Amino acid sequence: MERPGNLSETRSVIGGWRDEILNRYRSFRAALRGFGWLILSERHFQLHLVAAVAAVLLGLILGLTGVEWAILVVTIGLVLVAEAINTAIEHTIDLTVRQIHPLARTAKDIGAAAVLIAAAISVLIGCFLFLPKLLALLHR
């Protein structure tokens, strides 16, 4: 009979940690695969990325403060996450609904509305961040 705290218990703990690390790795890899899909296959996500790169470049040129950078990054993240969730909703509905159903259309419309809301908010935040700096440059 084995005593508590023996080698077999240690192996099961190590095996549990190995399994946990492997599961985390697989989850991370799946997330990266999804992100790659969005970048390579989803036109709207690509357009949002182009707008995000433009905003970052403008932020570099205009010299945003640390707080302004934080606001910009959160805003970009909001739009990209909304687009990703909308894409997941659309693909799930396309997979599960063979015929056009009013509820399926409503779910897709609501997902698209979420992206529209996020994008509109990002435009407003962009105006707050960039317009004063751009106007200051024009009045020099």
N, C-alpha and C positions, 0 to 999 in steps of 0.2 A: 504494500500500500504506500502511495506517495504522500509526502507531507505537503501542507500548504506552502505556497511560495516556491515550488520546485520548478525545474526546467520546463516541464510540459505547460505549466501555466504561463511562463515567460514566452514560450513559443506562440501560444494562442493570442497573447496580447500583441506580440510583434506582428503576427499574421493579421490581426484585426487592424493594426495601423497600416500595414501594407495594403490591405483591401481598401481602407478608407482613402489612402493616397491615390491608389489606382482609380477609384470611383471619382475622386475630385479631378484627376487628370482627364478621364473620359468626359466628364461634364464640361470641363474647360475646352476640350477639343471640339465637342459638339457645338458649344457657343461660338467658337472661332469659325467653324464650318458655316454656321448660320450667318455670322457677320460677313464672311466671304461671299455667301450667296447674295446677301443684300447688296454688297458693293458691285458684284459682277452682273447681277441679273435684274435688279429692281431699279427701273428708270427714275422713279421719284426719289428713292434713297440717294441715287447718284446726283440728282439735282440739288438735294439738300446738302450733300457733301461739298459740292462746288460752292454753294452759298456759304457754307461754314469756312471753307478755305479762304474765300474772299473776305469774310468778316475777320478772320485771324490776320490776314495780310494787312487789312486796313487798320486793325488794332496795333500791329507792329509799327506801321507808318505813323500813326497818330500818337503813339506812346501812351497806351492805356495804363491806368494805375493798377495796383494789385487787386483792389476791390472790383474795378471794372472788368479785369480779366476773369475773375471768379464769376461775375454775373454773366459774362459772355459765354464761358465754358458751360455753365449750368443751362443757359438758354439753348445753346447748340445741342447739348445732351437731351434736353426736353423734346426738341423737334425730331432728332434721330430716333429716340425711344418711341415716340408716338408713331412715326413712320414704320418702325419695325413691328410694333404691336398691330398696327393696321394691316400690314402685309401678312402677319400670322393669322389674323382673323379672316382675311380674304382667302388665303390658301386653305384654311380649315373649312370654310363654308363651301368653297369650290370642290373640296374632296368629299364632303358629306351630303351635299344637296345636288341632286341630278337635274331637277327642274327648278326654274325660277320660282321662288316662294316669297311672298311679301315680307315675312320675318327675316329671311336671308338677306333680302335687299335692304331692309331697315338696318340690320346689323352691319352690313357693309357701309351703308351711308353714315351710320354713327361713327364707325372707325375712321372714315374719311373726314368727318366733321372734327374729330379729335385732332387729326393732323392739321386741319385748317386753323383750328383755334391755336394750336401750338405755334404754327407758322406766323399767324397774325400777331401773337404776343411777341414773337422774336423780332418781327419788323418794328414794333413799338419800342422794344428794348434797344434795338439797333439805333433807332432815331434818338433815344435818350443818350446813348453812349457816344454816338458818332457826330450827330449834327452840331452840338456846341463846339466840338473840336474843329470840324470842317468850317463852320462859320468864322471861328477865330482865325483860321488860316486865310480865309478870304478877305478879312478886314485888316490884314497886316499892311 
